[in-house]
């Protein structure tokens, strides 16, 4: 869906050249994978470690 929005030439909010789109998508993928790996460690964290690492994050549902 995000890739489709990037490629929507009528939308001026998003870059339209293919290389910029590919770089943006790769960057988002990298950040997402890093967050997923960090999330796997949550069960082994103490409350203090969890608060320090995740406490400032907000759910954006």
N, C-alpha and C positions, 0 to 999 in steps of 0.2 A: 504494500500500500504506500509506504514511504517513497519507494523508488518510483512508483507511478506518479506521485505528487511532484517529485523532482523533475520528472520528464514532461509534465504538463506545461507546454509552452505558453499557455494563457496565464499561468501563475507567475507573477513577478517576484514572489517571495523566495523562490528557490532557483538555484543555478540550473542552467539548462545544458551546458556543454558536457559531453559524456565523461571526460576525464574528471571534472569536478564532482560529478555525480558519483562516479566510482570511488573516488577518494573519500567522499563523505560517507558512503555506505561502508567502506572498509573501516573507517574510523569508528563509526557507530558499532560495527560488529566487534571490534577490538574492545571497546569500553564495555559492551554487553557481556562478552566472554569473561573479562576481568571481574565484573560484578558477580557473575554466576559462580566463579571460582571462589571468590571471597565468601559468598553466601553458603557454600558447602562447609565452611569452617565454623559457622555460627553455633552448631551444637557443642563445640569444644571450647567456646569462649566463656570466660567468667562474665558476670553482669557488668563489671567495670570495663573490661575489654570491649564488650558489645556496645556499651554506651559511648565509649571513646571512638569506636570505629563506625558505628551505624546510627548513633543517637541523633545526629544532625540531619539524617536523610528523612525525607517526607514521602509518603505514598502519594502518587498523583493519579489515582483512579478516578 
